[in-house]
Amino acid sequence: MQDAQTLYQQQGVFDILELIQRIGYSLHPSDLFACVQVSRHWNNSLIPLLWETIDDSELSWPRIIRQYEEDIQQDQDNKNYIRQAFVKNGCHIRHLWLHWRTTLDAACIGSHCSNLRSLHTGYIRHSQIQQPEHEWMEDLDREEQDEMIALRWALAMEDLSSSPFPTRREPFGRTLAQQEQDWSTSKHFWTFVRNNYQLQSLCLNKSLEEFMENVSVPYLVDTLASLKNLAMLENNYVAIDLDHIFGRLLALEKYSTTFSPSGSGTSTQPSLQLRDAAFLDVCAYRELLRILSHAPNLESLHVGAVAALGAVTPTEVAVIMNQSPSRVTSLKLGVRSHMLDIALDPVFAYMPHLTSFTTIQLVPSISQTLSTFCSNLETVHELNKGSLSAGLGHAVQLGTSALGLLLKNCPSLKKFDGIRHVLSGSIWEEAWVCQGLTFLRCQIKGVQRLSSQDQERYNAIAIRTGDETLSEDDSRLVQLHTASLEQQKKIYRKLATLTQLRVLDLGAEYRRLHRDFQMSDEEYLTVNGPFSGTLELTLESGLGQLETLKALQVFGFESVDHRTGQAELEWMAREWTRLNEMRGLHDNFPTRNEYERRKAELRERFEALRPDVKHQGIDYGYGNGAGRL
């Protein structure tokens, strides 16, 4: 009897509402869906959690939506079960991501989803449900059809208290039935946004303009201003003057838009809450200055490109920015050719607290400005994507001093990620002040190396007895080899001073990969060889000096024409005890290139020495190491 009572008490634990919900918060949605089917009590307890976050691009939503649209097309089921699901459970939704026209319509109509904290519209897929034209429209001539469309438009909008749509869009091939569907979506969407007055995050995707009526800017601003808790706005739908952003959206902390900023000249009220701003299109230089002056607490700024639209005199700069220094610590700047003549000194001089700088193309003038005005700079990142040989982006030639300027003048620098930048020449003889550098990703070129044929000749010379007299050509080879070793030892000696390095990556994908032909069911690829004038990465050339890099975790040498062998692999495995990732010995593709086949052999040997180290290939990245700004 006591055992039965104990069992009953243990089973009763699983009926405690608080316990069930705590468990539910830690479950994956698919597991949560299984739990709601256990019992009625579990269903009632966990349904709110299951519907708290809805993303119609994930889980079974795409399949359900496609099946629903197919059923409607085939008249198999006239019930809008997706709409019914939102009516029943919409009150539980707090975070909603929409990517389908079907779910957008289902969520907007009515006031069932009015407790949202975040609403994000991605690229909206058009519904596959075809709206047949009204039969009676065929009996009307063109003028009568236009009159009917205008009448139906007026009827569709007559119950709106204000006028969000100043004009009606042209049909552009849409039937009246389809236009009425779009009108309904437009009307209900903005009512839907206004009803969710607790919204904290809102994303308006550009794809909305493909079927929504053009909303007036005053109505849109009034709608956004009514959302008193709105802290994050991503607006790629309608251009809004910065006057409204600064003056009306007082709680806004993060703002992003694909439109060029404009209109900040008349606003006198600063945006005190704005911390993060992204203007992904071209920004006029004057507007950039005004953004900084109107957002005194801004910490992160992202500008797609800067253009010299309208001259700004030094006096005007002083007037515009006659305030305390900016608090911006992170700046992303898409440098384009049409802005290289703009002196950005006033901008960077206004950012003494800048610690992170990201750009598409780092040029020496920017490096010099950073070195002069940003004494707290820690991270410099140049975006790139694709093979170093693919002709993408730009190629930094030998002698470019952008990286060298930073190494010599930025003592706080901890990370440089710019694989298209090259270290060469006298940089190895100059003093570096960034002894706290932990991440270095660049190329090292300009090394005087013997050709493969000369290297074979030198190897033969090296095993001769000391009594043999060398020919003039042989003496030349020995001298070149000695000079090469001295040059490389100088490079290793400088790198060895960076004792805090955790990532040292001297290369990236360099091959032009393409399918060549197929033979015996094995796919071959033609590739170009590695870059010349790079380090040998041998103990003979001075690799052993890098034993000081005790913290090294990642070592990359893809594209380096190295001569690493068994002795070097054993040295790396022994000296770099914290190494956990290597980039340069991957073997993702079978090739007819001897260099590539040799990499596979070296990888097999190193895996035997250090099975804990993983090897990355062409798809690797450092999180923010590739992509567009």
N, C-alpha and C positions, 0 to 999 in steps of 0.2 A: 504493500500500500504506500509506504514511504517512497519507494523507488518510482512508483507511478506519479506521485505528487512532484518529486524532483524533476522527472522528465517533463511534466506539464509546465513547471516553472521555467525550465530551460527553453522549451519551445515558445513560451510566452515572451521571452526576451526579443525574439525576432518580430514581435508585433509592436514594439515600442517605436512610436513615430520618430522621435529624435534620432534613435539609433539607425533606423532604416534610411533616413535622409542623410545622415553622416556617411553611411556606406555608399549611398547613391552618388554623392559628390565626387567620390574617388573612382567611379566606374566609367569605362569607355561607353559611348552612346549605344553601341551594339549590345554590350552586356546589360546596360540599363534597360534597353528595350526587352531583353529576355526576362528581366526581373519584374517588369510591370505585368507580365503574364502569369506570375506565380499565384497570386491570389487577389481578391478584390481589395483587401486592405493594402497590400503592396502597390497595387495599381493606383489607388487614391493617393498614396503617400509619395510615389515616385513620378507620376505623370507630370507634375509641375517641374521637376528637375529635367525630365526628358525633353520638355518643350522650352526650357529656359533659354537655350541657344539653338537657333535654327539656321542652317546654311544649306540652301537648296542645291548647292553644287557638290555636296558630299553625301556619303552613305548611300541610301537607296533612293534619295530624292530624284535624281535624274531619270532613273528607270521608271519610277512611279509617274513622273510627269509625262514622259514619252508614252507610256501605256495609256494614261488618261487622254492625251490628245488623240491617240490612235482610236480609242473607244468612241470619242465624240465624233470623229470623222466617219466612223463606220456605223454610227447610231446604235451602238451596242448598249450604251449606258448614258442616258441623258442626265443623270445625277452628277452634280459637280461635287464629288467627294473630297476634292482638295479644298474647295471653298468651305465645305462642311467641317473639315478638320480644323481650319483656322477659326471658324465660328465657335467651335467647341473648346479649343485649347489656346486660342490667341491671347487670352488674358494672362497666361503663364509666360509668354515670350518676353524676354528682356533684351536679347541681342539677336538681331535679324539680318542675315546676309541674303540678298536677292540677286539671282542671275537669270531667272526665267520670267517671261511675261505672264505666264499662267499663275505663278505664285505671287507675283507682284499684284495682279488684279485681285487674287483671292485675299491677300492681306489688307489691301487698301479699302475695299468696300465695307462700309459699316464701321462701327466703333469697337470691334471685338479685340483688336490689337492696339491697346492704348496705354500700355505700361512699359513701353520700350525705353531702354537706356542707351542703346546704340542701334543705328540703322545704316546699313551699307548696301549700296547698289553697285554691283559689278557690271560687266558687260552683259546687257540684257538680251537673252536669246529670244527671237521672235516666236510667237506661238505658231504651231503648224495647223491650227484650226482655221479653216477657210470660212470667212464670213460671206455667205451668198448675198448678192445684191437684192434689194427690194424689187419684187416683180413689177410693181406699179411704176418704178422709175423708167422702165423701158417705154412706157406710153407717153412720156413727156419729152418735148423737144429740149434743145440745149439750154435755151433761156429759161424755160420752166424748171429744168433740173437745177440750175444755179439758184433760182428763187427758192426752190424747195430746200436746198442745202442750207441757205441762209436762214430760212425759217426754222429748220430742225436745230441749227446751231443756237439760235436764240432760245428755243424751248429747252435745250439741254443745259443752258447756263442761267436760266431765269431764277433758279432757287439759290444762287450764290449771293451772299451778302455784300461782297466786294467784287472788284473786277480784276481777277488775276491775269486774264488773257486779253490784252488790248486789241489784238487783231486775230483773225482766224487764219491758220496756215492754208496754203494752197494744197489742193488734193494730191497733186503729183501722182496721178494714176490710181489713187485709192477710191474705192467705191464709197457710196454714202454709208453703207452698213459698216464698212471698216472705219470710216471717219467717226461715226458715232461711238464705236468701240474705243477709239483713241481719245475722243472727247471725254468719255466716261472715266477712262484711266487718268487723264490729266486732272479732271475735277476732283476725283476722289483721292489722288495721290497727295495733293497739297493740303486737303482737309485732313488726311491721315497724318501728315507731318505735324500739322498744327495741334491735332488732338493728343499727340505724344509730347506733351509739354515738359516731361521729365527727361527728354533726350539729352544725353551728354556727348554723344558722338554721332556725326552725320556725314555720309559720303554720297555725293551726287555724281554719278558717272556720266560721261559725255554721250553714251548710247541712248540716254533718255530722250535726247532731241530727235531721235529717229521716228518716234511715234507720239511724243507729248507735244501739246501746244506750247508756244513760246510764252513763258510766264514773264510778267512785267517785273523789272528790277525793284521798284518800290514795294510791290506785293511780296516778292521773295525776301527782301530785307526785313519787312515787317514780320514775316513768318519766322525768320531766323532770330530776330530780336525778341520774339515772344517766347523763345526757348531759353529761359533764364539760366539753365544749368549747362548750356552748350559750351563744352570745353574744347572739342575737336571738330573741325570742319574741313573736309576735303571737297573742294568745289571745282569740278571739271565740266560743269553744265552751263552756267551763265556767268559772264564776266561781271564782277562787282567792284565798284570803286573802293579804293582803300579808305576813303573818307567814311564809308559805311562800316568797314571792318573795324577801324579804329574807334569810331564814334558810337556805334550801335551795339556791337557784340561785345559787351563789357566783360563777360566771363570767359571769352575765348583764350585758350592757352596754346593751341596748335592749329595752324592754318596752312593748307596746301592747295595750290591751284595750277592749272596748265595755262592760264591766261596771263598776259603781260600786266604787271601792276600799273595802275594809273589813278589819278585823282587825289593823290595825297597832299596836294599843294594847299588846299583850303582848310583841311582839318587842323584844329588847334588842340583837340583833346588827345592826349597820348593813350596808347593801349598798354596799360600797366600789367595786365595779366598775360599778355602774349609772350610765350617762352620759345616756341618753335615755329618757324615760318619757312615755307618752300614755294618759290615762284619758278616753275619749271620752264617757262618760255623766256623770251628775251626781255631783259629788264634794262630800261634806260638808266644811264649813270646817275642822273639827277634823282630818279625814283629810288635807286638803291640808297643814296645818301639820306633821303627823307624817311625811308623805311627804318633805317637805323636810328634816326633822331626821334621818330614817333613811337618806337618800341624800346624804351630804356631798359627793360628787363629781359630782352631777347637773349637767349642762350645758344640757339642753333639756327643758322640761316643757310638756305639752299637756293641758289640762283642758277637757272639753266644756262644763261648767257648774259653778258653785259654789252650794251651797245652805246656808242657815243652819240646819242640822239639829243641834240641841244647842248651847246657849249656851257660849261660850268666854270666860272672863274674862281681863283683861289679865295677871293673875298666872299663869293657866294657859298663856297664850301664851308668857310669859317662861320658864316651866319647860320647855315642849315644845321651844322653839327656843333653849335656852341653850347654843348652840354657836357655832363660828366661822361667819362669813357664808357663805351659799350661793355655789356657783360657777356657778349658773345664768346663762347668757348669753342664752338664747332662751326666751320664754314665750308660749304661745298660750292665750288665755283666752276661752271662750265666755260672754260676759256675757249673762245673761238677766234679766228683770224681777224675778224673785224673789231676786236677790242684790244688787240695787242698794243695799240698805240696809246691806250688810255693809261694815265698815271694813276695807279691804285694806291699810292702812298697814303692819301688822306683816309681811305677806307681802313687799311691795315693799322694806321696810326691810331685810329679810333677803337681798335680791338687789342689792347695790351694783354687781355686775359686769354687770348686765343691759344688753345692747346691742340686742336685737330683741324687739319686742312686737307680737303679732298678736291681734286680737279681732274679734268680730262687730259689736259696737257700742261705740264709744269715747265715753265720757261725760266731762263736765268734771271730775268728782271723780277719775276715773282719771288724766286728764291732769295734774291738780294733784299727785297722789301720785307719778306718774312724774317730774315736774319736781323734786319735793322729795327723793326717795330714790335715783333712778337717774341719777347724773351722767354715766354713760358711754353713755346711750341714743343709738343711731344710727338705728334703723329703727322706724317705727310703721306698721302695715298694718291697715286695716280691710277685712275681706272683704265683698264684695257681688257679686251676680250679677243680670243682667237690666237692663231699661230703667229709667232714673231716674224714669220716669213710670208704671211698671208696678205700683206699690204693693207691690213686694217689699221685705222688710227694713224699714228705718226711713228716715225722711227728716229730716236735720238742718236745723232751721229757722234763719233769720237770727238773729244775736245769740248763737248757741251758741258758747261760747268754748273748746271742747276743743282745736281746732287752734291758736287764738291763744295759749293757755297754753303750748303746746309751743314755738311760734315765739319767744315772749318769754323762756322760762326754760330751754331745753335747748340749750346751746351746742354740744354734740356731735352734734346731730341732722343726719343726712345724707339720710334718705329719709322722706317722708310720702306714703302711698298711701291716700287716703280720699276718694273722689269725692263722697260724700254730705255732706261737710263744706264749709261756705261761709265765705269771707272777706268781710267787709263792715264798714261803719261806721268806728269810730275805730281799727281795727287798723292802718290805713295810716299813722297818725300816731304810733304807738308804736314803741319800739325793738325790733328783732329781734336775737337773739344767735346765731342759727344761720347764720352766714355761710358755713359749709361745706356747706350744703344742695345736694345733687346731683339730687334727685328730688322733684318736687312735683306731686301730683295731687289737685286739689280744685276747687271752683267759686268763681268770683268773681261776686257779685251785689250788688244794691243800688245799681247805677249809675243815675243820673238820666238817662234817655234820652228823646229826642223820639219820639212815636209815628210810625208810617210816614207818616200824613197830615201831621203837623206837620213831619216831615223834608222832605217834598216842598215844603211852603210855605216852609220856611227856605231850601231850595236856590234857590227862585225869588227870595226876598229878597236872597240873597247876590250874585246877578248884576245887581241893579239898580245904577243910577248912584248915586254918593254924595250927590247933591243932593236926592234924593227923601226926603220926610218919612215916617217910619214911623208906622203906626197903633199904637194901644195894644196890640192883639193881636200885631202884628208885633214890637214892642219886647219883649213878654213872651217870644216865641219866641227872639229873639236872646239875651236874658238866660239863658234855660234852656239854650240851646245852649252859651253861654260857660261856665256853671256845670258842665255835663256834661263839657266838655273839661278844665276845671281838675281836676275830680274824677278823671278817667281818667289825666291826666298824673301825679297824685299816686300812683295805683296803679302805673303803669309805673315811676315813679321808685323805688318800694320794690322792685319785682321786679328792677330793674336792678342792685340791690346784691347779688343772689344770683349772683355771677359764676361760680360753680362748677356751675351747673345744667346737667345733661345731658338731663334729661327735664322738660318743663313741659307738663302736660296739664290743661286747664281744663274738660274735658267728657267725656261718655260717651254711649252710645246713649240717646236721649231719646224716641224715637218709639214709639207703640203700633202696631206693624206688624200688619196683618191683610189678608187677601185681600178685595177689595171686589167686583169683578166682572170679567168677561172680555169684551173687545171686540176684534174683528179679530185674534184669536190673540195679543193683547198683554195681559199681565197687569198690572193696576193695583193699587196699594196706597194706602189712605188713611192719612195720617199727620198728627200734630199738629205745629205749628210749633215753632221753637226757644224757649228760655227768654228771657223779658224781663229787663231790668235787668242785662245783661251787657256786656262790653267791645265796642267797635266794631271794634277791631283795625285802625285806620287810622293813617296817618302824621299826620294832622291831630290825632288824639286823643292822640298821644304814643308810638305804637308804636316810633318810631325810637330811643327811650331804651333799648330792649332790645338795642342793638348791643353792649352789654357782655357779652352771653351768648355768648361766643366758643366755648364748649364744647358748646353745645346740639346734641343729636343727634335728639331727638324733640320735636315740637311738636303738641299736640292742642287742638282747639277745637270738637269735636263738641258740639252743643246750644247753642253760643254764637250769639247773634243779631248776627253780625258784618256789617260793611259793607266787607269786604276787596275790593279791586279790583286792576287791573293794576299800579299803582304799588306797592302793598303786596307783591304777589307778587314783583316785581322786587327790592324791598328785601330780602325774606327770602332769595331765591336768592343775593343778593350778600353779605349780611352774615353769614348763618349758613352758613358754608362746610362745617361738619361735619354739617350736617343730613342725616340719612339716612332719616327716617321722618316722615310727616305724617298726622295723624288729624283728619279734618274735611272733606275734599274727595272722599271716596269716592262712587261712584255705583252701588251694588250693585242698586238696585231702581228700575224706572221708576215715576214717580209723577205725579200731577196737581198737585203742589205747586210753585209757581214758585221757592220757595227751594231745593228739591231740584234743580230743573233748572239753576239758576244755579250750584250747586256743581259740576255736571258741566262747565260751561263753564270755571270757574276751574281745575278740575283739568287740563283739556286745555291751558290756558295755562301752568300751572306745570310740567307735564311737558315742555313745549317749552323752558322755562328750565332745569330741573334734572331731566333724565331719570333721574338716579341715585337720586332720592328715591322710595321706595315709599310707596303710600297704603294705609292700613288702614281696614277698615270695621267692621261691628258685631260681628264674630267675634274681634276682637283681644283680646289679654290680655298681661299682663306676667309670664307664668309663674305667679306666685302672686297675680295680680291679680283673680281671680274664683273663686268656688266656695264650698264650705262649709268651716267650720272642722273 
